[in-house]
Amino acid sequence: MAVLGYWDIRGLAHAIRLLLEYTETPYEDKLYSCGEAPDYDKSQWINEKEKLGLDFPNLPYFIDGSTKLTQSNAILRYIARKHNMCGETEEETLRVDMLENQIMDFRMSLVMVCYNPDFEKLKPGYLEQLPGKLKLFSNFLGDRKWFAGEKLTFVDFLMFDVLEQNRIFEPKCLEPFKNLKDFMERFGVSRGTPRSPLDGVWHCGGVPHPPCVSPGSGEGGCLHEVQPLPEDAHQQQDGQVGQQEVVGAQPGMRRVGRGRS
């Protein structure tokens, strides 16, 4: 059975977990915990990182027999290739390649705000430019069912993850973009897909678990004391969640599935 190793948070592993669940790939979700403040003990991971035979020891990692990978997008592509989910035509492949990198830039722009000591000062500026960035994704999707075309690819999993992060940050951010809202609904409730990618992944109180975004090396983990999201977070219409709710692993989080065996 394959092993996915990561911190016991959402972070960079969320899209990977979604894809593993969707493809019914049997896997062990190897979770590492970071200690409490002020020391943030990472010994669970540090004690293992040089013993796994990884070329570039880091989290997340994916071990599938003799195949040992790090880097989250490399892991996604490896899984996706097995299931013909990297695009079939030249146009689809080009769209996948470009969007994969555009999503990473988009994700990091939120990461840099959430982990900045001047979060409250930077937040208004981020929200001001957010509609412009979302409009680019909306235009790119157009009237397509999925971002590459008519068939689901791994970048749809990345896109769902980062759009959900921003919707947690600002619940109304997708309101002007009907096609993005429709995409989120299609992905979340499995319209046109064999099964919902959300089955068997992190949930908190029945709501998809909010992100703990990890900057830089991927080894940062969550260094914030956090407050749980409201139970009706997925229905919020007014207001915006704060820094800790966006970047932190939440109390009460439960694991509802680990792939299919």
Backbone bond lengths (Angstrom), bond angles and torsions (degrees), N, CA, C in turn:
res aa  C-N    CA-C-N  psi(-1)  N-CA   C-N-CA  omega(-1)  CA-C   N-CA-C  phi
1 M - - - 1.459 - - 1.524 109.98 -
2 A 1.319 116.14 137.37 1.462 121.19 178.63 1.526 110.52 -66.58
3 V 1.330 115.74 156.00 1.464 121.82 179.56 1.526 108.80 -125.92
4 L 1.324 115.99 125.92 1.459 122.26 171.67 1.517 107.88 -105.88
5 G 1.325 116.82 119.85 1.456 121.12 -179.66 1.516 111.45 -107.98
6 Y 1.335 115.87 130.93 1.465 120.43 177.62 1.522 108.89 -164.22
7 W 1.339 115.45 169.99 1.455 119.89 172.28 1.525 110.18 -60.97
8 D 1.319 116.10 160.23 1.468 119.65 -178.67 1.534 110.42 -82.84
9 I 1.323 113.96 55.36 1.458 123.27 178.95 1.524 108.09 -139.77
10 R 1.308 115.36 -178.92 1.462 121.23 177.83 1.529 111.16 -78.06
11 G 1.324 116.67 -71.07 1.448 123.12 171.51 1.515 116.40 47.29
12 L 1.329 115.80 -139.12 1.458 122.68 -176.11 1.518 113.28 -76.65
13 A 1.316 118.02 -6.62 1.467 120.53 -177.86 1.518 112.97 -94.64
14 H 1.329 117.84 -7.38 1.463 119.06 -171.52 1.525 112.23 -62.90
15 A 1.327 117.63 -48.29 1.461 120.10 -179.84 1.527 111.17 -63.91
16 I 1.336 116.78 -33.42 1.466 120.25 177.52 1.522 110.19 -65.19
17 R 1.320 116.60 -46.25 1.468 119.95 178.40 1.526 110.98 -60.49
18 L 1.337 116.38 -42.05 1.458 119.80 178.01 1.525 111.07 -59.04
19 L 1.330 116.76 -44.97 1.461 120.62 -178.25 1.524 111.27 -67.58
20 L 1.321 117.52 -40.12 1.464 120.51 177.21 1.522 110.97 -61.78
21 E 1.318 116.73 -42.54 1.458 120.26 178.89 1.522 110.84 -66.26
22 Y 1.314 116.51 -43.75 1.459 120.64 -178.25 1.526 111.72 -62.25
23 T 1.332 116.56 -40.93 1.464 120.77 -178.58 1.526 112.50 -84.92
24 E 1.339 116.47 2.03 1.466 122.33 179.40 1.526 111.11 56.25
25 T 1.314 115.45 40.54 1.457 121.70 178.44 1.522 110.00 -84.79
26 P 1.327 119.37 121.31 1.472 120.16 176.22 1.527 110.07 -64.88
27 Y 1.311 116.51 131.90 1.462 119.52 179.57 1.514 110.07 -157.13
28 E 1.329 114.56 154.30 1.458 121.41 171.48 1.517 108.16 -98.40
29 D 1.312 116.85 130.86 1.459 122.00 178.35 1.520 107.63 -93.84
30 K 1.320 116.48 93.05 1.460 122.18 -177.48 1.521 108.61 -81.72
31 L 1.330 115.91 113.20 1.459 121.04 -173.60 1.519 111.08 -107.84
32 Y 1.317 115.83 133.63 1.459 122.66 176.87 1.526 108.59 -112.49
33 S 1.327 115.62 137.47 1.460 120.53 -179.34 1.521 110.68 -103.80
34 C 1.316 114.99 142.33 1.458 122.25 173.39 1.520 107.87 -100.27
35 G 1.340 116.68 137.06 1.454 120.94 -175.71 1.517 113.36 -68.02
36 E 1.318 114.83 173.24 1.454 121.40 -178.24 1.531 111.18 -76.01
37 A 1.334 114.63 164.60 1.461 120.91 174.14 1.524 109.15 -64.31
38 P 1.319 119.21 150.36 1.479 126.04 6.65 1.520 113.96 -94.82
39 D 1.347 118.10 -3.79 1.467 119.72 -172.18 1.522 113.53 -87.50
40 Y 1.346 117.21 -28.48 1.463 121.28 -178.80 1.531 111.07 50.39
41 D 1.301 115.46 57.26 1.463 122.23 -176.32 1.530 110.77 -59.47
42 K 1.327 117.08 122.13 1.464 122.57 179.64 1.526 111.73 -109.56
43 S 1.317 117.19 20.99 1.463 120.48 -172.63 1.522 112.96 -62.15
44 Q 1.341 118.45 -29.55 1.466 119.55 177.97 1.520 110.83 -54.64
45 W 1.318 116.88 -42.50 1.451 121.26 179.33 1.522 111.61 -84.17
46 I 1.302 118.19 -45.44 1.464 121.98 -176.59 1.524 111.00 -57.22
47 N 1.322 117.23 -38.24 1.463 120.98 -178.07 1.525 112.82 -69.60
48 E 1.318 117.92 -16.94 1.467 121.45 -177.45 1.521 113.66 -108.77
49 K 1.318 118.14 -23.20 1.460 121.29 -164.15 1.519 114.01 -59.56
50 E 1.326 119.00 -31.26 1.465 120.77 -179.39 1.527 112.60 -93.29
51 K 1.322 117.34 3.34 1.464 121.07 -176.37 1.525 113.06 -106.09
52 L 1.312 117.93 1.26 1.462 121.19 -172.00 1.521 113.65 -99.19
53 G 1.322 117.07 -4.73 1.461 119.98 179.79 1.517 113.88 73.91
54 L 1.327 117.19 26.70 1.459 121.54 179.56 1.525 110.12 -84.44
55 D 1.320 117.07 136.65 1.466 120.45 178.25 1.524 111.45 -64.34
56 F 1.308 115.99 -39.21 1.469 122.09 179.15 1.526 107.93 -130.26
57 P 1.335 117.47 82.48 1.469 120.72 -173.48 1.525 111.89 -55.67
58 N 1.314 115.69 124.15 1.461 121.15 -177.29 1.523 108.01 -171.46
59 L 1.308 115.23 170.18 1.456 122.35 173.53 1.528 108.37 -117.33
60 P 1.342 117.36 136.78 1.456 127.26 2.50 1.530 111.58 -78.84
61 Y 1.338 114.72 158.25 1.458 121.36 169.49 1.519 108.36 -128.01
62 F 1.346 115.20 159.76 1.463 120.80 179.37 1.518 107.61 -138.82
63 I 1.316 116.15 122.66 1.459 122.11 179.45 1.521 108.41 -116.97
64 D 1.324 115.70 119.96 1.461 122.27 -178.78 1.519 107.51 -131.92
65 G 1.325 116.04 91.43 1.452 120.08 -173.98 1.515 110.22 64.90
66 S 1.338 116.29 -124.07 1.466 120.18 -179.87 1.529 112.50 -84.13
67 T 1.315 117.07 -6.37 1.462 121.54 179.09 1.519 110.01 -85.44
68 K 1.336 116.00 124.80 1.462 120.93 -179.28 1.524 108.30 -131.53
69 L 1.317 115.44 116.44 1.459 121.26 -173.15 1.520 111.89 -124.98
70 T 1.324 116.10 147.39 1.456 123.06 162.89 1.535 106.69 -126.37
71 Q 1.328 115.20 176.55 1.464 124.83 -173.35 1.536 109.23 79.51
72 S 1.318 114.93 117.28 1.464 120.93 -170.27 1.526 113.05 -60.21
73 N 1.325 118.36 -41.57 1.460 119.32 -178.74 1.525 112.27 -72.58
74 A 1.333 117.65 -31.07 1.464 120.26 174.71 1.525 110.19 -64.74
75 I 1.321 116.42 -38.67 1.465 121.01 177.53 1.522 110.15 -65.06
76 L 1.326 116.73 -45.12 1.463 120.54 178.35 1.524 111.16 -59.08
77 R 1.324 117.10 -45.24 1.463 120.40 -179.14 1.527 111.54 -64.28
78 Y 1.311 117.06 -38.90 1.468 120.86 179.21 1.524 110.48 -60.09
79 I 1.327 116.12 -47.70 1.467 120.32 179.45 1.526 110.14 -66.01
80 A 1.330 116.26 -43.29 1.463 120.65 -176.74 1.524 112.14 -64.13
81 R 1.334 117.77 -38.80 1.468 120.41 179.98 1.518 111.67 -60.30
82 K 1.314 116.54 -34.32 1.463 120.19 179.61 1.524 112.07 -65.62
83 H 1.318 116.31 -21.13 1.464 120.86 -174.78 1.529 111.98 -121.04
84 N 1.332 116.45 19.72 1.463 121.93 176.86 1.525 111.15 54.08
85 M 1.323 116.15 48.71 1.461 121.48 -176.69 1.529 111.61 -120.45
86 C 1.346 116.16 33.45 1.466 121.08 177.32 1.523 111.77 -114.38
87 G 1.317 117.20 10.29 1.454 121.68 -175.40 1.515 110.33 98.66
88 E 1.326 116.25 142.97 1.462 120.39 -176.29 1.526 112.17 -106.45
89 T 1.306 117.44 -42.13 1.459 120.69 179.22 1.528 109.95 -92.49
90 E 1.326 115.83 168.75 1.466 120.06 177.11 1.527 110.68 -61.09
91 E 1.319 116.86 -42.28 1.466 120.00 179.65 1.529 110.86 -62.58
92 E 1.326 117.07 -44.59 1.464 119.97 179.59 1.523 111.01 -62.80
93 T 1.322 116.59 -42.26 1.464 120.43 -179.44 1.524 111.16 -63.42
94 L 1.318 116.65 -41.43 1.462 120.28 178.10 1.526 111.31 -63.91
95 R 1.320 116.49 -40.13 1.466 120.10 178.82 1.527 110.38 -65.10
96 V 1.317 116.56 -41.15 1.463 120.87 178.29 1.524 110.41 -62.68
97 D 1.339 116.83 -47.73 1.468 120.76 -177.40 1.529 111.22 -60.82
98 M 1.323 116.23 -44.96 1.461 119.71 -177.56 1.526 111.44 -69.06
99 L 1.325 117.08 -44.18 1.459 119.96 -176.64 1.520 111.59 -67.79
100 E 1.320 117.44 -35.48 1.465 120.69 177.88 1.526 110.83 -53.51
101 N 1.318 116.38 -45.61 1.463 120.35 -178.05 1.526 112.25 -77.77
102 Q 1.325 117.02 -34.18 1.459 119.94 177.34 1.528 110.88 -64.48
103 I 1.321 116.52 -38.17 1.463 120.75 177.98 1.522 110.51 -63.62
104 M 1.325 117.29 -39.79 1.461 119.68 179.49 1.525 110.83 -62.27
105 D 1.328 117.45 -42.09 1.467 120.07 176.50 1.525 110.63 -61.27
106 F 1.314 116.34 -43.03 1.463 121.87 -179.41 1.523 110.64 -63.45
107 R 1.317 116.41 -44.93 1.468 120.92 178.97 1.531 110.71 -60.26
108 M 1.327 115.99 -45.73 1.458 119.26 -175.98 1.522 112.22 -66.79
109 S 1.326 117.74 -28.46 1.463 118.96 177.53 1.520 111.04 -64.56
110 L 1.330 117.61 -35.07 1.464 121.10 175.60 1.521 110.93 -74.77
111 V 1.322 116.37 -40.06 1.464 120.85 178.59 1.526 110.68 -56.88
112 M 1.312 116.54 -46.62 1.456 120.36 -175.48 1.525 112.33 -65.35
113 V 1.315 117.07 -27.86 1.463 120.42 174.98 1.520 110.45 -76.03
114 C 1.321 116.52 -46.31 1.466 120.72 -173.14 1.522 112.73 -67.47
115 Y 1.316 117.68 -29.70 1.457 120.49 -178.31 1.530 112.77 -97.77
116 N 1.298 117.18 6.18 1.459 120.22 -178.67 1.523 110.50 -88.27
117 P 1.330 118.28 135.08 1.470 120.34 177.34 1.529 112.81 -58.34
118 D 1.336 116.60 -23.64 1.462 120.89 178.62 1.529 111.64 -95.41
119 F 1.326 115.83 34.33 1.466 121.90 -176.40 1.526 112.32 -47.99
120 E 1.327 117.49 -51.56 1.463 120.68 -174.99 1.525 111.67 -62.95
121 K 1.324 117.51 -31.42 1.459 120.46 178.21 1.527 111.33 -76.13
122 L 1.332 116.47 -34.37 1.459 120.84 -176.19 1.523 113.10 -83.62
123 K 1.315 116.54 -24.59 1.466 121.04 -175.23 1.530 113.02 -56.30
124 P 1.345 120.56 -47.37 1.470 119.37 179.84 1.524 113.26 -59.30
125 G 1.328 117.26 -39.02 1.453 120.28 178.80 1.518 111.89 -64.94
126 Y 1.333 116.48 -39.37 1.461 119.90 177.74 1.523 110.35 -63.16
127 L 1.323 116.07 -45.36 1.461 120.12 -178.99 1.524 111.69 -65.48
128 E 1.316 117.07 -30.56 1.464 120.68 -179.99 1.525 111.59 -67.68
129 Q 1.337 116.05 -38.28 1.468 118.44 -178.29 1.527 113.45 -90.87
130 L 1.330 117.49 -8.68 1.464 121.08 -176.59 1.529 113.14 -59.78
131 P 1.345 120.63 -45.53 1.468 118.80 -179.87 1.523 113.57 -57.27
132 G 1.327 117.26 -37.43 1.456 119.78 179.04 1.516 112.41 -64.15
133 K 1.320 116.61 -39.80 1.465 120.07 178.38 1.525 110.95 -68.60
134 L 1.322 116.48 -41.98 1.462 119.91 179.46 1.526 111.04 -65.29
135 K 1.324 117.18 -34.12 1.466 120.46 178.37 1.522 110.96 -62.02
136 L 1.319 117.49 -37.10 1.464 120.27 177.65 1.523 111.09 -62.71
137 F 1.327 116.62 -43.10 1.466 119.79 177.94 1.528 110.77 -66.78
138 S 1.324 116.66 -39.01 1.461 120.69 178.13 1.525 110.67 -62.12
139 N 1.321 116.91 -44.39 1.468 120.63 178.29 1.520 111.09 -64.09
140 F 1.318 116.69 -38.33 1.466 121.01 -178.99 1.527 110.80 -66.78
141 L 1.320 116.89 -39.58 1.469 120.57 177.72 1.521 110.76 -69.15
142 G 1.329 117.45 -43.09 1.460 121.15 -179.81 1.514 111.49 58.81
143 D 1.338 115.95 -132.92 1.462 120.07 179.44 1.526 111.94 -101.49
144 R 1.331 116.43 17.68 1.460 119.71 177.74 1.525 110.79 -73.24
145 K 1.309 115.59 155.60 1.463 120.39 176.93 1.519 110.30 -72.95
146 W 1.333 115.99 -46.30 1.463 122.59 177.95 1.524 108.33 -125.28
147 F 1.306 117.31 169.76 1.461 119.82 -170.36 1.522 113.71 -69.05
148 A 1.321 118.70 -26.12 1.464 119.92 176.47 1.520 111.89 -91.01
149 G 1.320 116.74 -23.09 1.457 121.00 -176.80 1.514 111.07 157.69
150 E 1.320 116.19 -132.39 1.461 120.91 -176.23 1.518 113.30 -87.57
151 K 1.330 117.24 -13.11 1.463 120.16 -177.36 1.524 110.70 -114.65
152 L 1.318 114.78 142.41 1.458 122.33 179.19 1.530 110.16 -64.66
153 T 1.336 116.76 135.18 1.462 121.89 173.82 1.525 109.06 -128.49
154 F 1.329 116.07 173.28 1.464 118.68 -174.61 1.523 112.63 -66.05
155 V 1.341 118.01 -23.82 1.466 118.12 179.58 1.523 112.12 -69.60
156 D 1.325 117.78 -21.25 1.465 119.57 174.64 1.522 110.83 -65.75
157 F 1.317 116.60 -32.50 1.462 121.08 177.79 1.530 110.05 -69.80
158 L 1.331 116.17 -41.94 1.464 120.17 175.35 1.525 111.20 -63.55
159 M 1.326 115.58 -42.73 1.460 120.03 -177.16 1.516 111.03 -65.96
160 F 1.317 117.15 -42.72 1.460 120.17 177.43 1.519 110.30 -58.69
161 D 1.314 116.48 -44.66 1.464 121.32 -177.57 1.524 111.14 -60.31
162 V 1.334 117.32 -49.98 1.464 119.59 -174.76 1.529 111.67 -73.13
163 L 1.329 117.65 -32.97 1.464 119.14 175.51 1.522 110.95 -67.94
164 E 1.314 116.20 -37.12 1.459 119.26 177.97 1.526 110.59 -66.16
165 Q 1.313 117.57 -39.47 1.462 120.59 176.53 1.529 110.75 -57.90
166 N 1.320 115.71 -45.27 1.458 119.02 -178.66 1.520 111.94 -71.59
167 R 1.307 117.20 -30.03 1.464 119.60 177.13 1.524 110.65 -71.68
168 I 1.319 117.32 -29.64 1.462 120.55 172.65 1.531 109.37 -68.65
169 F 1.317 115.68 -40.70 1.468 121.49 -179.41 1.530 111.18 -66.03
170 E 1.322 116.16 -42.25 1.467 122.67 178.50 1.532 108.15 -140.57
171 P 1.339 117.25 97.36 1.471 121.40 -170.94 1.523 114.97 -55.73
172 K 1.331 119.11 -25.96 1.462 121.05 -176.58 1.527 113.30 -96.90
173 C 1.315 118.18 6.94 1.470 119.72 -169.33 1.523 113.46 -63.91
174 L 1.329 118.64 -26.64 1.462 120.70 -177.94 1.521 113.22 -92.20
175 E 1.317 117.65 -3.84 1.466 120.68 -175.77 1.526 113.53 -55.07
176 P 1.333 120.24 -39.59 1.472 119.20 -179.06 1.529 113.98 -75.44
177 F 1.330 117.90 -5.10 1.466 120.70 -170.68 1.529 109.85 -122.49
178 K 1.329 115.16 86.79 1.461 120.22 -174.67 1.522 112.05 -60.21
179 N 1.328 117.41 -38.79 1.467 117.77 -177.30 1.527 111.82 -68.43
180 L 1.340 117.85 -31.78 1.465 119.65 175.58 1.524 110.68 -70.52
181 K 1.325 117.46 -39.96 1.464 120.77 176.18 1.523 110.42 -62.26
182 D 1.331 116.68 -42.38 1.464 120.15 178.61 1.521 110.95 -64.47
183 F 1.335 116.41 -39.34 1.467 120.15 176.61 1.522 110.86 -59.36
184 M 1.326 116.83 -46.69 1.463 120.86 -179.67 1.520 110.90 -60.96
185 E 1.319 116.50 -40.02 1.462 119.72 179.46 1.519 110.88 -68.26
186 R 1.329 117.13 -43.96 1.466 119.90 178.47 1.520 110.82 -58.06
187 F 1.319 115.71 -46.33 1.462 120.39 -178.29 1.520 110.96 -65.90
188 G 1.317 116.78 -44.96 1.459 120.71 -173.06 1.508 114.98 -72.63
189 V 1.327 117.20 -34.04 1.466 118.78 -176.57 1.516 111.74 -108.60
190 S 1.334 116.81 8.54 1.454 121.87 170.75 1.520 113.67 71.30
191 R 1.315 118.72 30.47 1.459 119.30 174.71 1.522 109.16 -69.00
192 G 1.302 116.75 122.29 1.447 120.92 178.70 1.506 114.57 77.22
193 T 1.329 118.09 6.38 1.456 120.97 177.44 1.516 108.77 -120.11
194 P 1.329 118.38 151.53 1.465 120.99 -177.66 1.517 113.61 -58.98
195 R 1.330 117.91 -34.99 1.459 121.34 -179.98 1.520 108.02 -157.64
196 S 1.308 115.92 157.11 1.453 118.91 -176.99 1.519 111.13 -71.61
197 P 1.337 118.65 128.35 1.460 120.43 174.77 1.520 112.67 -62.17
198 L 1.338 117.41 -17.53 1.455 119.98 -178.17 1.519 112.74 -81.40
199 D 1.334 118.00 -11.30 1.458 119.63 176.57 1.520 109.32 -63.15
200 G 1.336 116.91 131.23 1.451 120.56 170.78 1.503 116.25 78.66
201 V 1.330 118.98 20.59 1.451 119.77 176.92 1.515 109.96 -118.94
202 W 1.332 115.81 -179.29 1.461 120.85 -174.64 1.516 111.65 -58.12
203 H 1.315 115.45 127.10 1.449 121.77 171.95 1.522 108.49 -131.44
204 C 1.289 115.81 153.62 1.462 121.62 176.62 1.514 106.89 -133.09
205 G 1.324 116.87 108.71 1.449 120.15 -178.29 1.510 112.67 63.49
206 G 1.348 117.44 29.54 1.448 120.85 179.40 1.520 114.07 85.12
207 V 1.332 117.34 -2.88 1.460 122.06 179.86 1.520 108.58 -106.86
208 P 1.360 119.17 136.52 1.462 119.40 176.48 1.518 110.45 -49.67
209 H 1.319 115.68 132.66 1.457 121.93 -171.58 1.517 111.82 -65.54
210 P 1.335 118.35 128.79 1.456 121.24 179.86 1.520 112.39 -66.66
211 P 1.347 116.62 158.09 1.456 119.83 -167.24 1.511 114.05 -79.97
212 C 1.324 114.93 146.87 1.457 119.63 161.91 1.516 105.16 -111.17
213 V 1.296 116.93 97.64 1.453 120.64 -175.14 1.512 109.94 -79.69
214 S 1.318 116.73 137.55 1.459 121.25 -172.46 1.513 110.56 -117.02
215 P 1.325 119.08 117.92 1.456 120.84 -175.91 1.516 112.83 -80.29
216 G 1.317 115.03 157.11 1.465 121.12 166.59 1.510 113.66 66.36
217 S 1.316 116.41 -113.89 1.453 121.91 -166.63 1.504 113.90 -70.81
218 G 1.320 118.64 -17.02 1.454 119.98 -173.47 1.501 111.71 87.68
219 E 1.330 118.56 -5.50 1.449 121.63 -178.80 1.528 111.92 -101.58
220 G 1.323 116.50 4.70 1.455 119.70 -174.71 1.505 113.94 -67.57
221 G 1.334 116.60 -35.89 1.448 119.19 -177.17 1.511 111.11 62.53
222 C 1.310 116.50 -165.63 1.450 121.07 179.70 1.518 109.58 -98.32
223 L 1.308 116.71 119.66 1.450 121.22 -178.30 1.522 110.93 -110.80
224 H 1.320 116.75 22.61 1.450 120.52 -176.98 1.516 110.78 -119.84
225 E 1.330 115.61 138.12 1.447 119.19 165.02 1.516 106.41 -75.09
226 V 1.328 116.53 136.24 1.457 118.74 -169.39 1.511 111.37 -127.50
227 Q 1.319 114.61 163.76 1.447 122.74 173.89 1.520 107.87 -113.44
228 P 1.336 118.24 144.41 1.462 119.67 -179.82 1.513 111.42 -67.79
229 L 1.338 115.29 146.55 1.451 119.35 173.10 1.519 109.91 -65.21
230 P 1.322 118.07 151.28 1.458 119.65 173.22 1.516 110.43 -59.47
231 E 1.331 116.54 151.62 1.457 120.21 -178.46 1.523 111.51 -61.38
232 D 1.330 117.24 -27.32 1.456 120.29 -178.81 1.525 111.98 -99.47
233 A 1.343 116.13 28.17 1.468 119.25 -174.84 1.515 111.85 -57.72
234 H 1.343 116.56 -35.58 1.451 119.40 -178.10 1.516 112.42 -73.57
235 Q 1.346 117.28 -7.47 1.451 120.87 -179.80 1.525 111.86 -113.96
236 Q 1.343 117.41 3.96 1.454 119.84 -176.60 1.521 110.77 -59.03
237 Q 1.312 115.62 135.66 1.450 120.72 177.79 1.519 111.93 -113.12
238 D 1.311 117.52 -28.26 1.447 120.74 -175.67 1.515 110.18 -122.97
239 G 1.326 115.20 153.30 1.460 120.51 175.84 1.509 111.54 81.89
240 Q 1.325 115.16 177.06 1.448 122.13 -178.67 1.509 108.09 -136.00
241 V 1.326 116.71 142.52 1.450 119.30 177.32 1.514 109.25 -74.29
242 G 1.325 116.69 161.02 1.453 121.21 -176.69 1.506 112.89 -94.69
243 Q 1.324 114.54 -177.45 1.460 122.59 -175.83 1.515 111.62 -56.70
244 Q 1.324 117.83 -49.54 1.454 120.24 -172.18 1.518 111.44 -66.49
245 E 1.323 116.89 -33.46 1.450 119.30 -179.37 1.520 111.51 -70.85
246 V 1.335 117.07 -25.79 1.458 120.26 -179.52 1.518 111.18 -82.02
247 V 1.327 117.96 -40.32 1.460 119.24 -169.72 1.519 113.90 -99.93
248 G 1.312 120.53 -3.12 1.451 119.66 -170.16 1.503 115.49 -109.99
249 A 1.339 115.47 149.52 1.457 120.85 169.29 1.517 107.88 -70.85
250 Q 1.317 116.44 142.18 1.450 119.92 -169.31 1.525 112.89 -102.26
251 P 1.344 117.41 142.22 1.458 120.19 172.36 1.522 109.75 -60.26
252 G 1.315 116.60 148.08 1.449 121.03 177.35 1.511 113.75 83.45
253 M 1.333 116.94 4.40 1.450 120.64 -179.72 1.524 109.67 -66.11
254 R 1.338 116.51 140.30 1.458 118.94 -179.37 1.525 109.19 -132.94
255 R 1.299 114.87 155.00 1.458 120.99 179.66 1.511 107.45 -100.60
256 V 1.347 117.63 118.89 1.448 120.22 -176.01 1.512 114.11 -104.10
257 G 1.300 118.50 -2.54 1.449 118.37 179.21 1.506 112.07 -173.85
258 R 1.314 117.33 153.97 1.466 121.12 178.06 1.518 109.97 -135.85
259 G 1.297 116.23 56.68 1.447 119.14 179.11 1.508 111.58 76.65
260 R 1.305 115.21 -172.80 1.459 121.41 -177.40 1.511 109.17 -117.32
261 S 1.312 116.77 137.60 1.464 120.05 178.71 1.517 109.92 -112.59
